[in-house]
Amino acid sequence: MMYMKEGFPFVYQILFDINELAFLVQINPRSAELKPALEEKSLLVENIQRTINPSYFETDILKNFGYEGVCINKGIIDNLLILTLPIPVVVYFSDDDCSECGGRGISKYTQDECWRCRGTGRKRHIKNELLYNLSATLSVLCKYLNSILWDKRDISVIHAYGPQLATLEFYVEREMNGAPIGGECSRSFVQNLRVSEASSVIDIMMSIDKHMENAVEVPQWGHYNREYDFKCSISEGRFYLEVPGQNASCLYIENREHSDGIRGLSCHNIDSPWQQLTLLGGFASLWNIVAENTVKERKNSKKERK
């Protein structure tokens, strides 16, 4: 579903704060006034709750929105409503011996570090529910904000803070290919991508992975060289992001243009919230870059008009 057209007024943007390792959602305050809360029994919320089964869901965007308090409301800063969603640490090690290597920390088959315990020799546990809560909250939040873009009556009364640069839409389920990502990029987004920024995007995705303590389970036969399996390429207004996974877990911009130069986002083989959130972190860091470049362009054009 297409939500926006080129030049639609700004409703939201999702950036990435590398210092806090958190998603930073900036929202036009007028948007939040139009629709301050979701229906608690809405189909959207109920469908996701059946998947992740959280203890509670906060429907009011002016509070700590989402599943189990993962979305922190920072209030109005610089005329924007700010929500932050920190990346959780989801891996911990107990005192029991690792079932894969028997506590040696070395693979049974090679002299490499054990893939399951990461060389610690201890039993490794993953709190997957933390990732599902974060992914599901971002999913509901984006659908909620996209609904404002979709409703032309809402758009007509929103004061513009600049253009809406992109949208995101995604879902999460406990099954194969259960964490897809979609969305749209405006012509302005595409034109402000910079080839030179690719390496910084890779660094951010690797930082997210490291913070989550490599939450993905990777068997020895599918061992990854993490230095090379995080990818970002940018060229001619296109980008491609990839994280470790079976047969290329990736997010990319489509070649085909829709109306007004809008381009769709597509993905392939995203199985888990770990992969989804790492790719979203990469895309959010691209959004950072584009937002900064767009602000500079607007300032320069104002100077020229003077």
C-alpha positions as CSV (number, residue, x, y, z in Angstrom):
1,M,0.0,0.0,0.0
2,M,1.3,3.4,-0.9
3,Y,1.0,6.0,1.8
4,M,2.7,9.1,0.6
5,K,3.4,11.4,-2.4
6,E,6.4,13.6,-3.0
7,G,6.1,16.7,-0.9
8,F,3.7,15.3,1.7
9,P,4.2,17.2,5.0
10,F,6.4,15.7,7.7
11,V,4.6,13.2,10.0
12,Y,7.5,11.2,11.3
13,Q,11.0,9.9,10.8
14,I,12.9,7.0,12.3
15,L,16.6,7.7,12.9
16,F,19.3,5.7,14.8
17,D,21.2,7.1,17.8
18,I,24.6,5.4,17.6
19,N,25.6,6.7,21.1
20,E,22.6,5.3,22.8
21,L,22.2,2.4,20.4
22,A,18.5,3.2,20.1
23,F,15.9,3.9,17.4
24,L,14.9,7.6,17.6
25,V,11.4,8.3,16.4
26,Q,10.7,12.0,15.8
27,I,7.0,12.8,15.3
28,N,5.2,16.0,14.2
29,P,3.3,16.9,17.4
30,R,0.3,17.8,15.4
31,S,0.1,14.1,14.2
32,A,0.0,12.9,17.8
33,E,-2.8,15.4,18.6
34,L,-4.9,14.0,15.7
35,K,-4.6,10.4,16.8
36,P,-3.3,10.3,20.4
37,A,-4.0,6.6,21.0
38,L,-4.8,3.3,19.3
39,E,-7.8,1.2,20.1
40,E,-6.6,-1.3,22.6
41,K,-8.7,-4.0,20.9
42,S,-7.7,-3.0,17.4
43,L,-7.2,-5.7,14.9
44,L,-3.5,-4.6,14.4
45,V,-2.7,-4.9,18.1
46,E,-4.6,-8.2,18.6
47,N,-2.9,-9.9,15.6
48,I,0.5,-9.1,16.9
49,Q,-0.3,-10.0,20.5
50,R,-1.2,-13.5,19.4
51,T,2.3,-13.8,18.0
52,I,4.4,-12.4,20.9
53,N,2.0,-12.8,23.9
54,P,3.3,-9.7,25.9
55,S,2.0,-8.9,29.4
56,Y,0.7,-5.5,28.4
57,F,0.4,-3.0,25.6
58,E,0.3,0.8,26.1
59,T,-1.9,2.4,23.4
60,D,-1.3,6.1,24.2
61,I,1.5,7.5,22.1
62,L,1.9,10.3,24.6
63,K,3.0,7.7,27.2
64,N,5.6,4.9,27.1
65,F,3.9,3.4,24.0
66,G,4.0,-0.2,23.0
67,Y,4.7,-3.7,24.4
68,E,6.0,-3.8,27.9
69,G,7.4,-0.3,28.0
70,V,10.0,-0.7,25.3
71,C,9.2,2.8,23.7
72,I,10.3,5.6,26.0
73,N,8.5,9.0,25.6
74,K,11.1,11.8,25.9
75,G,8.5,14.6,25.4
76,I,8.8,17.6,23.1
77,I,12.3,18.5,22.1
78,D,13.0,21.1,19.4
79,N,9.3,21.2,18.6
80,L,9.2,17.4,17.9
81,L,7.7,14.6,19.9
82,I,10.6,12.2,20.7
83,L,10.3,8.5,21.3
84,T,13.3,6.2,21.9
85,L,13.5,2.5,21.6
86,P,16.8,1.1,22.9
87,I,18.3,-2.1,21.4
88,P,18.2,-4.7,24.2
89,V,21.0,-7.0,25.3
90,V,19.3,-10.4,24.8
91,V,22.1,-13.0,25.3
92,Y,23.3,-14.2,28.7
93,F,25.4,-17.1,29.8
94,S,24.7,-19.5,32.7
95,D,27.2,-21.5,34.8
96,D,26.3,-24.7,33.0
97,D,28.6,-26.2,30.4
98,C,27.8,-25.4,26.7
99,S,25.9,-28.4,25.2
100,E,27.8,-28.0,21.9
101,C,31.5,-28.1,23.1
102,G,31.1,-29.6,26.6
103,G,32.6,-26.5,28.2
104,R,35.8,-26.4,26.2
105,G,34.9,-23.3,24.3
106,I,36.4,-24.9,21.1
107,S,34.5,-26.6,18.3
108,K,34.4,-30.4,18.4
109,Y,35.2,-30.5,14.7
110,T,37.8,-27.8,14.3
111,Q,40.1,-25.7,16.6
112,D,37.8,-22.7,16.0
113,E,35.9,-20.9,18.7
114,C,32.6,-22.8,19.5
115,W,29.8,-21.2,17.5
116,R,27.2,-21.6,20.2
117,C,28.9,-20.3,23.4
118,R,31.2,-17.9,21.5
119,G,34.2,-19.5,23.2
120,T,33.0,-19.0,26.8
121,G,32.4,-22.7,27.4
122,R,29.1,-21.6,29.2
123,K,25.5,-22.4,28.2
124,R,24.1,-19.6,26.1
125,H,20.6,-18.3,26.5
126,I,18.6,-15.8,24.3
127,K,15.7,-13.7,25.6
128,N,14.0,-13.6,22.2
129,E,10.9,-12.0,23.8
130,L,12.8,-8.7,24.2
131,L,13.4,-8.5,20.4
132,Y,9.8,-9.5,19.6
133,N,8.5,-6.8,21.9
134,L,10.7,-4.1,20.3
135,S,10.0,-5.2,16.7
136,A,6.3,-5.5,17.3
137,T,6.2,-2.0,19.0
138,L,7.9,-0.4,16.0
139,S,5.6,-2.3,13.6
140,V,2.5,-1.0,15.4
141,L,3.9,2.5,15.7
142,C,4.7,2.7,11.9
143,K,1.3,1.5,10.9
144,Y,-0.3,4.0,13.3
145,L,1.8,6.9,11.8
146,N,1.3,5.7,8.2
147,S,-2.5,5.8,8.8
148,I,-2.2,9.6,9.2
149,L,-0.4,9.9,5.9
150,W,-3.1,7.7,4.3
151,D,-5.9,9.9,5.6
152,K,-5.9,13.0,3.4
153,R,-8.0,14.9,5.8
154,D,-5.3,14.6,8.5
155,I,-2.5,15.6,6.1
156,S,-4.4,18.8,5.1
157,V,-4.2,20.2,8.7
158,I,-0.6,19.1,9.5
159,H,1.9,22.0,9.7
160,A,4.9,21.0,7.6
161,Y,8.4,20.7,9.2
162,G,9.7,19.8,5.8
163,P,8.7,16.8,3.6
164,Q,8.0,13.2,4.6
165,L,11.1,11.5,3.3
166,A,10.2,7.8,3.8
167,T,7.8,5.4,5.4
168,L,8.3,2.0,6.9
169,E,5.9,-1.0,7.2
170,F,6.8,-4.3,8.6
171,Y,5.5,-7.3,10.6
172,V,6.9,-10.0,12.9
173,E,5.8,-13.6,13.3
174,R,7.4,-16.7,14.8
175,E,8.0,-18.5,11.5
176,M,10.3,-18.7,8.5
177,N,10.5,-15.3,6.7
178,G,8.4,-14.0,9.5
179,A,10.0,-10.6,9.8
180,P,9.5,-8.8,6.5
181,I,10.2,-5.1,5.9
182,G,8.5,-2.8,3.4
183,G,8.0,0.9,2.9
184,E,8.6,3.8,0.5
185,C,11.3,6.3,-0.2
186,S,10.7,9.7,-1.7
187,R,12.6,11.2,-4.5
188,S,14.3,13.5,-2.0
189,F,15.4,10.5,0.0
190,V,16.9,8.8,-3.1
191,Q,18.6,12.0,-4.3
192,N,20.3,12.6,-0.9
193,L,21.9,9.2,-0.6
194,R,25.7,9.4,-0.5
195,V,28.0,6.6,-1.7
196,S,30.6,7.7,0.8
197,E,28.4,6.9,3.8
198,A,28.1,3.1,3.1
199,S,30.9,2.1,5.5
200,S,29.4,4.1,8.4
201,V,26.1,2.2,7.9
202,I,27.9,-1.2,8.1
203,D,29.6,0.0,11.3
204,I,26.1,0.8,12.8
205,M,24.7,-2.6,11.8
206,M,27.7,-4.4,13.3
207,S,27.4,-2.3,16.5
208,I,23.8,-3.4,16.9
209,D,24.8,-7.0,16.4
210,K,27.6,-6.8,18.9
211,H,25.3,-5.0,21.5
212,M,22.8,-7.9,21.2
213,E,25.8,-10.2,21.7
214,N,25.3,-11.9,18.3
215,A,21.8,-13.1,19.1
216,V,21.4,-15.0,15.9
217,E,22.0,-18.8,16.3
218,V,24.5,-19.8,13.6
219,P,25.5,-23.5,13.4
220,Q,29.0,-24.4,12.4
221,W,28.1,-25.5,8.9
222,G,26.7,-22.0,8.3
223,H,29.4,-20.1,10.1
224,Y,29.7,-16.4,9.2
225,N,32.7,-14.2,8.9
226,R,31.0,-11.1,10.4
227,E,33.6,-8.8,9.0
228,Y,32.3,-9.5,5.5
229,D,28.7,-10.6,6.0
230,F,27.3,-7.1,6.9
231,K,27.0,-5.2,3.6
232,C,25.8,-1.8,2.4
233,S,26.1,-0.6,-1.1
234,I,24.9,2.8,-2.4
235,S,24.9,3.8,-6.0
236,E,22.8,5.9,-8.4
237,G,20.1,6.6,-5.9
238,R,19.9,2.9,-4.8
239,F,21.0,1.1,-1.7
240,Y,21.3,-2.6,-0.6
241,L,21.7,-3.7,3.0
242,E,22.5,-7.3,4.0
243,V,23.1,-9.1,7.4
244,P,24.1,-12.7,8.2
245,G,21.4,-15.2,7.3
246,Q,20.6,-18.2,5.1
247,N,20.7,-17.1,1.4
248,A,21.0,-13.3,1.8
249,S,18.9,-11.6,4.4
250,C,18.6,-8.2,2.8
251,L,16.7,-4.9,2.4
252,Y,16.9,-2.8,-0.7
253,I,15.2,-0.1,-2.8
254,E,13.3,-1.1,-5.8
255,N,14.3,0.0,-9.3
256,R,10.8,0.8,-10.4
257,E,9.4,4.3,-9.7
258,H,5.8,4.8,-8.6
259,S,4.0,8.1,-8.9
260,D,6.0,11.3,-8.1
261,G,9.2,9.4,-8.2
262,I,8.4,7.3,-5.0
263,R,10.4,4.1,-4.8
264,G,9.3,1.0,-2.8
265,L,11.4,-0.9,-0.3
266,S,11.7,-4.7,-0.7
267,C,13.3,-7.4,1.3
268,H,14.4,-11.0,1.1
269,N,14.6,-13.9,3.6
270,I,14.3,-12.0,6.9
271,D,13.5,-14.7,9.3
272,S,13.9,-13.2,12.8
273,P,13.5,-9.9,14.7
274,W,17.3,-9.9,15.2
275,Q,17.9,-9.7,11.4
276,Q,14.9,-7.3,11.0
277,L,16.1,-4.8,13.7
278,T,19.7,-4.9,12.4
279,L,18.5,-4.0,8.9
280,L,16.1,-1.4,10.3
281,G,19.1,0.1,12.2
282,G,21.0,0.3,8.9
283,F,18.0,1.9,7.1
284,A,17.4,4.4,10.0
285,S,21.1,5.4,9.8
286,L,20.5,6.1,6.1
287,W,17.5,8.2,7.1
288,N,19.8,10.1,9.5
289,I,22.1,11.0,6.6
290,V,19.2,12.0,4.2
291,A,17.5,14.1,6.8
292,E,20.7,16.0,7.5
293,N,21.4,16.6,3.8
294,T,17.8,17.7,3.2
295,V,18.0,20.3,6.1
296,K,21.2,21.6,4.6
297,E,19.6,21.9,1.2
298,R,16.6,23.8,2.5
299,K,18.9,26.2,4.4
300,N,21.0,26.8,1.3
301,S,18.0,27.4,-0.8
302,K,16.7,30.0,1.7
303,K,20.0,31.8,1.6
304,E,19.9,31.9,-2.2
305,R,16.4,33.4,-2.2
306,K,17.6,36.2,0.1
